[in-house]
Amino acid sequence: MELVRYVIFPDYSDVPAWTNGPQAIHEILIEQLATIDGIADPKAIADDFVDALPEISRLLHTDAHAVMHNDPAVKSMQEVILCYPVVKVMIHYRAAHQLYLQGVPIIPRIITEIAHSVTGIDIHPAAQIGEYFSIDHGTGVVIGATSVIGHHVMLYQGVTLGAKNFTYDSNGVPMDLPRHPILEDYVTVYSNTSILGRVRIGHHTIVGGNVWLTHDVPAHSRVLQSRAIEEPFFLDGAGI
């Protein structure tokens, strides 16, 4: 993944400039794929992954520009690449997602879990995420495996795109069916909100913080939590 980062953002990497990034990635990936049972042609998979690097790079540059656009605290692209956890997470996710699409087992999860352990952002490699995706702060964000996220979507810390329940087969094993939310283009979800189940959040919708959302929302909506109930004082030492 350090080599992938170098290929994507060569001006912000410690990898020596003489390194042939794509070729080195190709060689290392073949070695790693060879350790996994059931992979018949590691070279073909490595070939396809290297061929996909330009598109992965294009997507990651849109993500970096989304951070620049959405956070007024950002002063430079250098700050985005070097300091923002979403960049590390998305490098890992977009590489892992490509391998997932190629049918590679185990390795995609290892890649995303490396980023999860460092940043606290948990994105399953099977999730579908469009261009110009951004997460601000990020800690505690969870994006489930069957989530579908459109273009220009912004999430804040603590957001969960999760499942509401599971469907079980006749042996009592949970089935891998679509169970996570769909967020259309230009959706913003503020901190500590949970959107659960196969619900659709329409484009250009804003979901406020601390919301528990389990139903579809039409486009151009504003979803806010209920107003807090204020008590002027407690009597006789009573608590909440």
Secondary structure, DSSP 8 states (H G I E B T S, - for coil): -HHHHHHH-GGG--S-TT--HHHHHHHHHHHHHTTSTT-S-HHHHHHHHHHHHHHHHHHHHHHHHHHHHH-TT---HHHHHHH-HHHHHHHHHHHHHHHHHTT--SHHHHHHHHHHHHHS-EE-TT-EE-SS-EEES-TT-EE-TT-EE-SS-EEETT-EEE-S---B-TTS-B-----S-EE-TT-EE-TT-EEESS-EE-TT-EE-TT-EE-S-B-TT-EE--------S--STT---
